Amino acid sequence: MKSQVGRRVVVLGGSMAGCLAARVLAESYQEVVLVDRDTVLGVAETRRGAPHTVHAHALHARGHLIMEDLFPGLTDGLLAAGVPSGDLGELHWYLNARRLRPARTGLMSVMAPRPLLEEHIRAQVAAEPNVTFLERHDILGIVADEARERITGVRVEPRDGGGELLLDADLVVDTTGRGSRTPAWLEELGYRRPDEERVKIGLAYTTRHYKLRPGMLNGALSINPVASPAHPRGAFFGKIGPETINLSLTGILGDHPPTEPEAFLEYTRTLPVPDIYEAVRDAEPLFDPVSFRFPASVRKRYERLSRFPERLLVMGDAVCSFNPVYGQGMTVAAMETLELRRQLRRGGPPEPGEFFTRVSRVIDMPWDVSVSGDLDFPGVEGRRTLKVRAGNAYMARLQYAATKDAKVTEGFLRVAGLLDPPEALMKPPMMLRVLRHAVRKPPPGQARRAPAAPGPRPVGDGRV
């Protein structure tokens, strides 16, 4: 199939979306050049260009299945590297301070740290004979033809000097994430910027890794009290390697987990379940807490543009950046990659208008899920339609029912894993299970906090 579409494609950005795109583009182009400002090959640690990767990341069930299809043996390679795994339904999930009933879902949760997952994927992409990684190069801009109707290349510059380079291209794919400059480049070429939808959430993650010791997780693979309006402080606490455990605290609307170690521990104590605090209060930390701020979810509406240059695509977080608490980003990027492959297999270059329309359909469901969940927090600004209010009222009942019924847990996690649409939770058999336990909206569960340690201990003030 190689070379049936074009000679060279340049992919901007070497993170997850870029590597996934490069994998399928290599099936149809003679040469794929992947440009990144960092050294990325052989790097299994957090790097300067992707500081968020130190924090907890989730690869949803659908994303895992797509990646295993694109990269056969990926899961076995991660397990051989010591990455823990287990059934998604048997993790310790807490919603509204209540633990969901464990369920055998058949959905594997592979607890790979994001940098390690990316390193395994990059290694397979780099092994493709027609893929080249151009590392440590800044991306200066795109180049268009004289009529400004078609993109013909990219200007880059080595970070160690040597002057500007022009990379001719039959296609350019922007996967540079939230900082994408495509809107500005469009404006420079005489096009309109895409409309943006923003949901301000004022989120921050603060993360610390600890040395694993026996009994730390009470037999669980991870313990995850998910933030809710009644209990807005959340955490993801799980084993990520043979001897390493990750704790990522989350705080919304400016209530940010602090980076000062004692205040970080105190914030952990205020979680609605005591298990995590009791596990880490005397544990051996591997580094001081580090934070990452996420001010807003952002969706760029490229599909609504009436004009767009040929031979240019935008993917991943550069199109839509979700609240990371929902763990949707990598899976949505994988789903977009399948849409790219479908267009390429027709034998011609992707048509931007059709591609963005199809990508928009991919994004619609996870965007609605995350935005509706965010709007359940009274402090989040946004229009609460009847659909949003009714959906959140039903979800409160369903989440309570999932603490009583493993089948409800399974259905909930299949939707959260982007395998089933939200409508699956509204089917009569599921609604009967939900209403059996929660005809009325249940009150939130009561927090069970560990007692404060004796003596003075600073309390987190929200600064990071």
N, C-alpha and C positions, 0 to 999 in steps of 0.2 A: 504493500500500500504506500510505501514511502515515495515522496516526490510527486504525487499525483495532483497536489494542490498548488505548490509553489516552491521557490528555491529556499528563501530564508525567512524565518520569523524571529523577532526579537521579543523576549518576555522581560518586562521590567519588574524586578523584585524576586528574590530567591527564597521567600518564606513558603508557607504551605500552599497558598493558592497558586503561586508561580510555579512551584514544582509539579502540582497536579496538572496545570495547564500544559507545561512543557512535556509531560508524559504523553498526553494524547496528541499534541501537535507534532511530536516526533513520528507519529504514525503516518503523517500526511505531508510533511515538509522535508526537503532535502537537508536542511540545517536549522537547528534551533539554538539560539544564543540567549542565555539567561544572565541578566546583568544585575549585580547587587553591589552596594557600597561597602559591604563587610566581606571578610573572609568567611565563607559559609561551608565549604566542603570539609568534612572530617570534624566539624565542630558540634559537640554534643552538650555544650554548656550555653547558658544565657549570653547573648552577644549584645553589643551596644545598640545595634539597629533594631533590636526586638526585646527591650527590657521587660515587657509583659510576660515573656515566656517562663520566667521563674515562678510565676503564680500557678495555682491549680488550673488545669485544663481538662475538659471533657471531650472525648470523641464519641458522639452519639452512635447508637446502634446502626443507623443507616449509613453514616459516614464510615464506620468500621467495615461494613460489608463492601462499600464502593472501593475503599482503599485496598482491601484484600484482593478484590478483583483486578484492580489496576496494577498492584504490586504483589503477585503471588508469593506466599511465604513470609509476608511482612509480620504477621502475628507470631509465627514460629520464631522468627528472628528476634523479636522483642522479648518473648518468653525465655529464649536462650540467653538473652542478656540480663536476665534476672528481674524482668518487669513482672509484678504481680498481676493476677487476673482472677476474675470470679464472675458469678452471675449478677447482672445488674440489679435484680430484684432482691438479692440477699445482702446488699450493702445496707448499712443502718441509715435510713432516710428519716429525717424529722421534719414535719410540716406543722406549723402552729404548735410547736413544742410537743407534738405527739409522734411516736414512731409508726411508720407505715408497717402493715403486716407483711412479713417477708413472703416473697413469691419466687417460684422457679419459672423464670421467663424464657430461658434459653438464649438470652441476649448477653453476650460476653462484654464485660467491662475490663479493658486492658489499661492498667494504671501507669502508662508511660509518661514521664515528664515531657513536656512539649519539645524542648531542645533535642532529646533523644529520639523522639518520634520523627522529627524533621530530619535528623541526621540519617536515620535508616532510609527514609524516603529519598533524600537527596542522593544517597549512595546508589540507589537503583536508577534514578533519573540520569545521574552522571555516567552510569554504565552503558546507556544507550549510545551507540556509535556515532549518531548524528547530533548529539547534544553537547554544547560547550558552555561552561560556566565562566563568565567574565566577572571575576571578583574584584573588589576594591576599586570600583569605578563609579563616579558620581554621574547621575542622569541629568543632563542639562536641558533637554527639550526634544520635542518631536519635529520632524521635517516634513513639509507638504510639497505637493507639486505646484506649478505656477498658478493654477486655477484654485488652489487651496481646497480641492475636493477629495484628495486622496493622500494618505500618509505614505511617505516613501522611505522613511528611515528615522534614526534616533541619534542625537548628539550626546556623546559621553566623554568623560575625562578621567584618566587614571588618577587615583588619590596620591600616588607617589610621584606625580609629575609626568611630563612627557607630552603635554598638549592635547587639545581637543581632537576627538576621533568621530568620524561619521560612519554609522553602521547602516548600510542600505538594507531595506527590509520589504518583503512582500506583505507582511502583516506585523503590527505592533500590538502587544497585549499588556495592558497596565494592571499589575497586581501589587502595587506599592502600598496598599492599605489606606488607613484613615488619612494619611498625609498626601494622598494622590493629588498631582498637579494637573490632571486632565481638565478639570473645569477651567483653570486659568489658561491652559494651552488652547482650549476651544475658543475662549474669548479673544486671544491674540490672533487667531485665524479668522475672526469675524463670525463665529458661531455663538449661540446663546449657551450660557451655563445651564446645567440641569437644575430643576427645582429640587429643593431639599426638604425633607421632613425630619424634625428633631424632637426627641423626647428627653428633656433634661432630667437626669437622675442623680447627679452628684455622687457617683459611686467611687469608692476606693477599695482596692485589695491591699492588705499588708500580710506578708508571708515570711515564715521562718521554717527552716528545716531542722529536724532533730535526729539524733542517733536512735535507731530503733532498739527497743529492749523488750524482753518477753512480757506478755500480758498488757502491753501498752494500748492495744485496740480491743481488748476483751474478746478476742476471737473474730473480730470483724475485719474486713478489708479496708473499709473506711467508715467514718462517722460524719454525717452531713446534716447539721441543722440549717435548713434553708430559710433565708430571711422572709418574713411576712409582715404585714402592717402591725400586728400585735407584738411581734418579736423581730424588730428590724435589723438586729445584729445577727449575722450568719457566719458560717464557717464550712470549709471543706478540709477534712482531716483524714489523711490516708497514707498507706504504704505505697511508695513509688520506686522502691528498689530493695535489694536484699537487706540493707542495713539503714535505710533512710525513710523517714516519715515526713510528710509535708503538712503544714498547717497554714491555710490561707484564710484570714479573717476578712469579712466583708461588712461595709457600712455604707448606707445610702443617705442622700440628701444632706451631705456635709458631716455626718456623724462618722468620721473616718477612723479606722483602727490606727493607733499611734505606732511610731517606730521605736520609741524609747522602750528598752526591754521590759522594765517593770510595769510600765503602763500597758504594754502589749499583753502581758500576762493578766493584768487586771481586766482588760477588755475581754479576754478569753473567759474569765470567771463570770462575766455578765451574760454569757450565752444562755439560752433557755434550757440547756441540758448540761449537767456537770461533768460528763465523761471526759471531754477534751481537756478541760482545766486540770482535772485530777491526773490525766496522763502526762501533761507537759510541765506541771509546776516544778518538778524536780528533775526533769529530763535534761539531757546534754544537747544544747543547741549547736548547730554547725555554722551559723552566721547570724549577724544581727538582723532584726526585721527590716524588710524593704517594702516600699509602697509603690503602687501604680494607680493613677487617677483616671477615671473614665467619666467625663462630665455628661455626655449625652449619647444616646443611640441616634445614628444618622443614616438616612436612606436617600440616595441620590436617584432621581427619577429620569434616568437616561432614556427610558422607553417612551417618554412623553415628548422628546425633542422631535421637531419636524424636519430638522436638517442635522446631519452628522457626517463627518468625513469617512470615506471608504477606507478599509484596511486598518481600522483601529477598533479595539475592543477593550472593555474594562471589566474586571472580575473581582470577586472576593470582597474584602473590607473596603476596597476602593469604590464599590457600588453600595454596599450596605454593611454597617458596623453595628452589631447587636449588643445589648447589655450582656456582658460576658458571663453573668451569673447563670444564664440559661444554657451556656455551653453550645451554642448553635453554629458559631462561625466556621469551624473546620468542616462540619458536615454540609453546610450550605455551599461552601466552596467546592466540595466534592460533587454535589448535585449539579452545580453550574458547569463543572467540567464534563459531565455526561451530556449536557445540552450542547457544549462546544463540539464534542465528538460526533453527535448526531448530525450537526451541520457539516462537519468536515467529511463525513462518510458519504455525503451526496456528491462529492467530487469537485467542489468548487470552494473558493474562499468564503469564509463566514460573512453573512450580510448583517451589518451592525443593527439595523432596525429590528429585524426578526430575532436576532440573538438577544437583544435587550428585552424584547417582549417576552421571550421564553424565560429568561433569567428572572424577570419580574414575577412571573407565575411561580417560579421556584421560591422566591423570597416571600411571597404574600403570606403563606401560612405561618412560618416561623416568626415573621414580623408581627403579625396579628397576635400570636401567642405571647411574645415578649412585651409588646406594648400594652396589651390588656392586663398582663400581670403587673407591669409597672404602675398603671393607672389605678390599681387596687390600693396603692399607697396614697393616702389623702394629700400628702405634700407634693406629689408629682403633678405638674401642670399638663393639661390636655383635655380634649373633649371626651367626656364619658357618655358615649351613645347608649341607647337602650341595649344594643347588642353587647357592649362592653359590660354594662352593669348586670345584665342577666347572666352573661357568661361567668363573671366573677362570683356571683351569688351561687350558681350551680357548682363551680369549682370548689368553693368552700365546703359544700355538702359532699362532693366527691372525695376530696382529700380526707375528710373525716371518715367516710365510708371505707377508704383504703386502709385506715388503721384497724378495721374490723374484718376485712374481706380481702384475701390474697388475689382474687380474680380482679378486683377493682385496682389493686396495686399494679397488676400486670397490664391492664388496659391503660392506666395512667402513664406507665413507663414506656409503653409502645408509642404513645402519642408524643411524650417528651423526647423520645429517641428518634422522632421524625419518620417512623415507619408507618404509622397510621395517621389519618387526618383527625382533627379535633371532633369531627362529626361522629367518629366511632364511639366517642364517650356519650353520645346522645341517643344511641340505638336503644330500643325498648328493653332488651335484656340487661344492659348496663344500667339504665335509669332505674329499673326495678331494684337492682342491687343497691344503688346509691340511696334511693328513697326508703328502702327498708331500714336503713340506719340513720338517715338524716332527712326527715320530711321538712323540718325547719332548719334554718341556718344555725349550726352549732356555735357556741362561744369558743374563743381560742383556748387552747390548753394552758395550764398554769406552768410558768417557768419553775425549774428545779435547779437553783443555783447553788454552787458550793459556797460554804462560808468563807468570808474574807480571812486572809492570813493575819495573824496577830502583828501588831506594830504598824507604823506608818507605811503606806504604800501609795505612790502617786496614781491618780485616776486619769485615764486618757481624756484629753481635752479636745480631741478631734483634729489636732494638727498632725500633718504627716511631713 
